[in-house]
Amino acid sequence: MAIQKRSDDPAVQHSRKSLVMGLGLELGLDATVGPGKTPDAEALGVGGATSKTDAVRSKGFLKTLHVWTGLTRVLGSSQPMKPRIWRFDNANSLYYALIDEIASAVRPILDSSRSPMMALPTGNTMIPFYRLAVESEERLGIRDWTCFNLDEYHPLPSGDTPYSFRSYLEQHFYSRLIHPPRHRMELDGTAPDPKEECARYEHEIRTRGGIDLALLGIGTNGHIAFNEPGSAFDSRTRLVHLHPDTLLANFKGAPPVTSALTLGIGTLLEARKIVIVAMGKSKSQAVRSAISDPIHPSVPASALQNHPDVTWMLDQESSDRL
Ligand code: GLP
């Protein structure tokens, strides 16, 4: 199923109540889940305590609940932390779980009266997420967020550019909120001096205390934000040339622009928490290389193996090579 179609899936329109019940089932919160029943989400190789085979064999209450509640962090304390990897049977479950994941990440920050520093992505994968986030704006405390766009095309003409990431976030997120976030930071695609603009952005991130949560998608070639294959793992926010695969995926016809400003991989790895979402078969090779193959600059997302708090949220198709 094409990603765009998923975002239009009528099932996404289901009531919150029925979906929350569905989510409870997939997380093993319903004691009736057990051998022979298939929860919507499985944990794959999480924290070293669960192998793929184990997870598939044992889909019962305890295993699923333990993984979700982060028990493996305790078990794995003497080892570098491995990512949490979640696979969902359907898009609804994934997006609602994503909302829950973000809600639990921002809650303690909001409770301490600090503004959660969020790095936000674009892409088709994220459209349903933004729709649900708007519905949950109060619970997520969005009005108190400080938002940083992950990337932006450059150079952009002045004025509104429909394909810009600024327009994407405006259309799918900010304009739909009753109380938009207090602080919105954007990489300015019209900036005459990209180097200066990137330094300004890095400065904003640093002086505001660093990113709390970076929400990422992944490109078919394994890019994160606009860090294309070959990007240095210690790269900072900078001007990059886009890979032909990326241009093909992002523009139907001739690309109006072939370069962009992006948070660097080094900048992203400094985020305290990273959540990365992949949907669809076209992402399965990138997901596999990023998670299961050795870390290598030819797959920028493999750099996430070096981060202590990464959650992968995958559908069946994007995870079918794991
Ligand atoms: C773009 C963005 C990325 C995004 C990726 C995936 O190139 N720069 O941040 O993760 O595309 O997009 P999609 O969800 O449309 O596949």
Residues whose N, C-alpha, C, O or C-beta is under 5 A from the ligand:
A	BS01	GLP	P121 T122 G123 N124 T125 M126 D151 L216 G217 I218 G219 A225 F226
